[in-house]
Amino acid sequence: MHFRKRTIAEMKLIVMTKPTFFVEEDKILANLFEEGLENLHLYKPGASPMYSERLLTLLGEGCHSKITVHGHFYLKEEYRLKGIHIDDAHTEPPSGYKGNVSRTCHLIEELKEAKKKANYVFLHSIFDSQTNVDEKASFTMAQLEEAAKNGLIDKKVYALGGMNLDTIKAVKDLGFGGIVICGDLWNRFNIHNEIDYKALLNHFEKLRKTIS
């Protein structure tokens, strides 16, 4: 490989919520923030915003500055959140919006322009999803290596899709600035019949240590 490897300490760890709400969610998220989570992406596609409002109220003001919201962008100002996330590379932020913006890119070719209009971007899907079996990797390793060599993958690009303890090293070597964790974390807690989420918190700590 001809591209420069980044140092481990520079990588960021983002946790994305489950797409659905569940009873213990506010308790688990509050514990993740206590354990050092610095950026939670509130992703609830198709859900009424009142449920997001309830979750944000339960979490309290101390957590709000560490939360980035997908959709229902008015929540950013109302709860003084960290920023907004646009789920594509092209849609403009709301008129007059000032603040942090992140985006999702689905093609390597979108990265160059998207990075100019965002604090950071997600590149989706790096590996097969652990949440949705129908979401497969979008790129070959050779394509990712070429993108890294050409400077398209850098500290502003975060890897999304199939992120876990086994795949972190690969994205680290490619020069990604961070990773987005979803299924690898939430699959460790059954929302239907469990109330003990220690395994989830322990896994979060392993993830933090792996990238720090």
C-alpha positions as CSV (number, residue, x, y, z in Angstrom):
1,M,0.0,0.0,0.0
2,H,1.3,3.4,-1.0
3,F,-0.9,5.6,1.1
4,R,0.1,7.1,4.5
5,K,-1.3,5.4,7.6
6,R,-2.9,7.5,10.2
7,T,-2.3,7.3,13.9
8,I,-4.8,5.4,16.0
9,A,-5.4,8.3,18.3
10,E,-6.9,10.5,15.6
11,M,-9.9,8.2,15.0
12,K,-13.3,9.2,16.2
13,L,-16.1,6.9,17.4
14,I,-19.7,7.6,16.5
15,V,-22.6,5.6,17.8
16,M,-25.8,5.6,15.7
17,T,-29.1,4.8,17.5
18,K,-31.3,1.9,16.6
19,P,-33.8,3.0,14.0
20,T,-36.7,2.3,16.4
21,F,-37.3,3.5,19.9
22,F,-37.4,1.1,22.9
23,V,-38.0,1.2,26.6
24,E,-34.5,1.2,28.0
25,E,-33.0,3.4,25.3
26,D,-32.5,6.6,27.4
27,K,-30.8,4.7,30.2
28,I,-28.4,3.0,27.9
29,L,-27.6,6.2,26.0
30,A,-27.0,8.0,29.3
31,N,-24.6,5.3,30.3
32,L,-22.8,5.5,27.0
33,F,-22.3,9.2,27.5
34,E,-21.0,8.6,31.0
35,E,-18.5,6.0,29.5
36,G,-17.1,8.7,27.1
37,L,-19.3,8.8,24.0
38,E,-18.8,12.1,22.4
39,N,-21.1,12.0,19.3
40,L,-24.4,10.1,19.1
41,H,-26.3,10.2,15.9
42,L,-30.1,10.2,16.5
43,Y,-31.4,8.2,13.5
44,K,-35.1,7.3,13.7
45,P,-36.3,7.2,10.0
46,G,-40.1,7.5,9.6
47,A,-40.7,8.1,13.3
48,S,-42.8,11.0,14.7
49,P,-40.5,13.8,16.0
50,M,-42.4,13.8,19.3
51,Y,-40.7,10.5,20.2
52,S,-37.3,12.1,19.6
53,E,-38.4,15.1,21.7
54,R,-39.3,12.7,24.6
55,L,-35.9,10.9,24.3
56,L,-34.0,14.2,24.3
57,T,-35.9,15.4,27.3
58,L,-35.2,12.2,29.2
59,L,-31.5,12.4,28.4
60,G,-31.3,16.0,29.7
61,E,-29.3,19.1,28.7
62,G,-26.0,17.6,29.7
63,C,-26.1,15.2,26.8
64,H,-27.6,17.4,24.1
65,S,-24.3,19.0,22.9
66,K,-23.1,15.5,22.0
67,I,-26.1,14.6,19.8
68,T,-26.4,15.0,16.0
69,V,-29.9,14.6,14.5
70,H,-31.0,13.0,11.3
71,G,-34.1,14.7,10.0
72,H,-36.5,16.9,12.1
73,F,-33.7,19.5,12.0
74,Y,-35.6,22.0,14.2
75,L,-34.6,19.8,17.1
76,K,-31.0,21.0,16.7
77,E,-31.9,24.6,17.7
78,E,-34.7,23.6,20.2
79,Y,-32.4,21.3,22.2
80,R,-29.1,22.9,21.3
81,L,-27.8,19.8,19.7
82,K,-24.3,19.2,18.3
83,G,-25.4,19.4,14.6
84,I,-27.5,17.9,11.8
85,H,-26.9,15.0,9.5
86,I,-28.0,15.0,5.8
87,D,-28.5,11.4,4.5
88,D,-27.1,12.1,1.1
89,A,-24.2,14.0,-0.5
90,H,-26.2,16.8,-2.3
91,T,-29.2,18.1,-0.3
92,E,-28.6,21.6,1.0
93,P,-29.1,22.4,4.8
94,P,-32.2,24.3,5.8
95,S,-32.2,27.9,4.6
96,G,-30.4,30.1,7.1
97,Y,-29.0,27.2,9.1
98,K,-25.7,27.8,10.8
99,G,-23.9,25.0,12.7
100,N,-22.3,21.6,12.2
101,V,-23.3,19.6,9.2
102,S,-22.4,16.0,8.4
103,R,-23.5,13.9,5.4
104,T,-23.6,10.4,4.0
105,C,-21.9,9.6,0.8
106,H,-22.9,6.4,-1.1
107,L,-20.3,6.8,-3.8
108,I,-16.5,7.4,-3.6
109,E,-16.9,10.0,-6.3
110,E,-19.1,12.1,-4.0
111,L,-16.5,12.5,-1.3
112,K,-14.5,15.4,-2.7
113,E,-17.4,17.8,-3.1
114,A,-19.3,16.6,0.0
115,K,-16.3,17.2,2.3
116,K,-16.3,20.8,1.2
117,K,-19.9,21.2,2.5
118,A,-19.6,19.2,5.8
119,N,-17.6,18.9,9.0
120,Y,-17.3,15.2,8.3
121,V,-19.0,12.6,6.0
122,F,-19.9,9.0,6.3
123,L,-19.0,6.6,3.5
124,H,-21.6,3.9,3.2
125,S,-21.4,0.8,3.1
126,I,-17.8,-0.2,3.8
127,F,-18.6,-3.8,4.8
128,D,-21.7,-5.9,4.9
129,S,-24.2,-4.5,7.4
130,Q,-24.8,-6.2,10.8
131,T,-28.2,-4.5,11.1
132,N,-29.7,-5.2,7.6
133,V,-28.8,-8.4,5.9
134,D,-29.8,-6.9,2.5
135,E,-27.1,-4.2,2.8
136,K,-23.9,-5.5,1.3
137,A,-20.5,-3.8,1.0
138,S,-20.5,-1.2,-1.8
139,F,-16.8,-1.2,-2.5
140,T,-13.9,-3.6,-3.0
141,M,-10.8,-3.2,-0.9
142,A,-8.9,-2.2,-4.0
143,Q,-11.4,0.7,-4.7
144,L,-11.0,1.9,-1.1
145,E,-7.2,1.7,-1.3
146,E,-7.2,3.7,-4.5
147,A,-9.5,6.3,-2.9
148,A,-7.1,6.5,0.1
149,K,-4.1,6.9,-2.2
150,N,-5.8,9.7,-4.1
151,G,-6.6,11.6,-0.8
152,L,-10.3,11.1,-1.0
153,I,-10.4,9.1,2.3
154,D,-9.0,11.2,5.1
155,K,-9.8,12.5,8.6
156,K,-13.1,14.0,7.5
157,V,-14.4,10.6,6.2
158,Y,-15.9,8.1,8.6
159,A,-16.5,4.4,7.8
160,L,-20.1,3.2,8.0
161,G,-21.4,-0.3,7.5
162,G,-20.2,-3.5,9.2
163,M,-17.9,-1.8,11.7
164,N,-16.7,-4.0,14.5
165,L,-13.6,-5.0,16.4
166,D,-12.4,-7.1,13.5
167,T,-12.9,-4.5,10.8
168,I,-11.5,-1.4,12.6
169,K,-7.9,-2.2,11.7
170,A,-8.7,-2.2,8.0
171,V,-10.3,1.2,8.1
172,K,-7.6,2.5,10.3
173,D,-5.0,1.5,7.8
174,L,-7.0,3.1,5.0
175,G,-6.9,6.5,6.8
176,F,-10.5,6.9,7.8
177,G,-11.0,9.6,10.4
178,G,-13.5,7.6,12.4
179,I,-16.0,4.8,12.5
180,V,-19.8,4.6,12.9
181,I,-21.0,1.8,15.1
182,C,-24.6,0.6,15.0
183,G,-25.5,-3.1,14.7
184,D,-22.3,-4.3,16.4
185,L,-23.4,-2.5,19.5
186,W,-27.2,-2.9,19.5
187,N,-27.1,-6.6,18.6
188,R,-25.7,-7.2,22.1
189,F,-29.0,-6.2,23.7
190,N,-32.4,-7.8,23.0
191,I,-34.9,-5.0,23.5
192,H,-37.8,-7.6,23.8
193,N,-36.6,-9.7,26.8
194,E,-33.5,-8.1,28.4
195,I,-33.0,-5.4,31.0
196,D,-29.3,-5.9,31.7
197,Y,-27.2,-4.0,29.2
198,K,-23.8,-4.6,30.8
199,A,-22.6,-6.6,27.8
200,L,-23.4,-3.6,25.5
201,L,-21.5,-1.2,27.7
202,N,-18.5,-3.5,28.0
203,H,-18.4,-3.8,24.3
204,F,-18.5,-0.1,23.9
205,E,-15.4,0.2,26.1
206,K,-13.6,-2.4,24.0
207,L,-14.4,-0.3,20.9
208,R,-13.1,2.8,22.5
209,K,-9.8,1.1,23.5
210,T,-9.4,-0.3,20.0
211,I,-9.4,3.1,18.3
212,S,-7.7,5.1,21.1
